[in-house]
Every structure is written in structure tokens, then in C-alpha cells.
Amino acid sequence: MIFLGLLVSLAAIGTMCWLLFNLAVFALPFFAGVTLGTWAYGTGAGWLGATVIGLAGAGLVLALGQGLLLVVRPLWARLLIALAFVAPAGVAGFHAVLGITRLLMPSEVWQVVFAIIGAVAVGITAFLRVAGMAAPGDAGVSLVRG
């Protein structure tokens, strides 16, 4: 029975890590949606109104980011737009890995070391996915050359 519990725990951690890597690009729209939904609820919109406003805000942030990546031509501006999506993904990756390592190892120094490594990995993954959203410019310049 203990072995089954360990397998289920490992499967849950693996699933959470998979979700983190696949959904890292959506950290900025998620944070914006939660913030807008919380604000709307605080102003008296109720649960339904707050949910609708939060989802609309998240969708707007994602569409605005993708639209800017399609329209903006200078590479430095595209990198700034990508950084706006990558930074929250890195923060989310740091805290997700820190939460997992707090369950697995007693040393706080190593917890932070692994959390930083996780934040870098999630940030790189998010950057590559945002770069995939960017269409090449007129001169064939994109965020990642290839």
C-alpha cells in the first residue's frame, strides 16, 4: 500500500510539472485575469461577473501579447514583449519547484538552488513557446533565429 502511495505521489508530481511546462506561457494572462476578477468581485460584481471579467481580461492580455508580437517589428521590442510573458512564468516555476522541494529535502539552501534551476528551466521553456508565437519579421528576424 505504501508503494502504491509513492507511485501515485510521483505521478501527481510528474503531472504538475508537465502542466507547469505546458501552461507557463499563460502565467501572465492568468495573473491578469485573477487580478481583474478579484477587483471585480471587490467592487460588487458577484461570482459570475468576476469570473466573466477575469476570463475576458485574461483573454485580452493573451490576444494583445500575440497581436503585438505579430505587429511589432524591432527585435528589442519583441524581446520586451516576450520578457513580459517569461518573467511571470519564471516566478511561477520558482514557487512550484520550491513547493515540491520543500516536501522532498530538508536543506533550505538546496531547496532554493533547485527552485532557481526550475525557474530558469520554466523561463526558457516559456521563452521558446513565446518565440514560436512570434511570426518572422520582414527580414526574417524572429525572437529565436533558426
C-alpha positions in Angstrom: 0.0 0.0 0.0 2.9 2.4 0.8 4.4 1.6 -2.6 1.1 2.5 -4.3 1.1 5.8 -2.4 4.6 6.6 -3.6 3.7 5.8 -7.2 0.6 8.0 -7.0 2.6 10.8 -5.5 5.3 10.6 -8.2 2.6 10.6 -10.9 1.0 13.6 -9.3 4.3 15.5 -9.2 5.1 14.5 -12.8 1.6 15.7 -13.9 2.0 19.0 -12.1 5.5 19.5 -13.7 4.1 18.7 -17.1 1.2 21.1 -16.6 3.7 23.8 -15.4 5.8 23.5 -18.6 2.8 23.4 -20.9 1.0 26.3 -19.3 3.9 28.5 -18.4 3.2 30.9 -21.3 -0.2 31.6 -19.8 1.1 32.8 -16.4 0.8 36.5 -17.3 -2.8 36.2 -18.7 -3.7 34.1 -15.6 -2.3 36.6 -13.2 -4.1 39.4 -15.0 -7.3 37.5 -15.1 -7.2 36.7 -11.4 -6.3 40.3 -10.6 -9.2 41.6 -12.7 -11.6 39.0 -11.3 -10.6 39.9 -7.7 -11.1 43.6 -8.4 -14.5 43.0 -10.0 -15.6 40.8 -7.1 -14.4 43.5 -4.6 -16.5 46.1 -6.4 -19.7 44.1 -6.1 -19.8 42.2 -9.4 -20.6 38.9 -7.7 -19.1 35.5 -8.6 -20.5 35.3 -12.1 -19.5 38.8 -13.0 -16.0 38.4 -11.5 -15.5 35.2 -13.4 -16.6 36.7 -16.7 -14.4 39.8 -16.2 -11.4 37.7 -15.2 -11.8 35.4 -18.2 -12.3 38.4 -20.6 -9.2 40.1 -19.1 -7.0 37.0 -19.4 -8.1 36.5 -23.0 -7.5 40.2 -23.8 -4.0 40.1 -22.3 -3.1 36.9 -24.3 -4.6 38.3 -27.5 -2.9 41.6 -27.0 0.5 39.9 -26.5 0.1 37.7 -29.5 -1.1 40.7 -31.6 1.9 42.8 -30.5 4.3 40.0 -31.4 2.7 39.9 -34.9 2.7 43.7 -35.5 5.9 44.9 -33.7 9.0 44.7 -35.9 12.0 45.8 -33.8 13.7 42.9 -32.2 14.3 44.7 -28.9 10.5 45.4 -28.6 9.7 41.8 -29.3 12.1 40.8 -26.6 10.4 43.1 -24.1 7.0 41.6 -25.0 8.5 38.1 -24.6 10.0 39.2 -21.2 6.6 40.3 -20.1 5.4 36.7 -20.6 8.5 34.9 -19.4 9.0 36.8 -16.1 5.7 35.6 -14.5 6.4 32.1 -15.9 9.8 32.1 -14.2 8.3 33.3 -10.9 5.6 30.6 -11.1 8.2 28.0 -11.9 10.3 29.1 -8.9 7.5 28.8 -6.5 6.2 25.5 -7.9 9.6 23.8 -7.7 10.2 25.4 -4.2 6.9 23.9 -3.0 7.9 20.4 -4.4 11.4 20.6 -2.9 10.2 21.6 0.5 8.4 18.3 0.6 11.4 16.3 -0.5 14.6 17.8 1.1 15.4 19.3 4.5 18.1 21.7 3.4 16.8 25.2 2.7 19.8 26.1 0.6 19.3 23.2 -1.7 15.6 23.9 -1.9 16.4 27.4 -3.2 19.1 26.1 -5.6 16.7 23.6 -7.2 13.9 26.3 -7.2 16.2 28.6 -9.2 17.1 25.9 -11.6 13.4 25.2 -12.0 12.7 28.8 -12.6 15.3 29.0 -15.3 14.0 25.9 -17.0 10.4 27.1 -17.0 11.5 30.6 -18.2 13.5 29.1 -21.1 10.5 26.9 -22.0 8.1 29.8 -21.8 10.5 31.9 -24.0 10.7 29.3 -26.6 6.9 29.0 -26.7 6.5 32.8 -26.9 9.1 32.8 -29.7 7.1 30.2 -31.5 4.1 32.6 -31.3 6.1 35.4 -32.9 5.9 35.5 -36.7 9.1 36.3 -38.6 9.5 39.9 -39.5 10.1 41.3 -43.0 13.7 40.5 -42.9 13.2 37.0 -41.4 14.0 38.2 -37.9 12.2 36.4 -35.1 13.0 36.0 -31.4 14.9 32.8 -32.0 17.0 32.5 -35.1 16.9 29.2 -36.8 
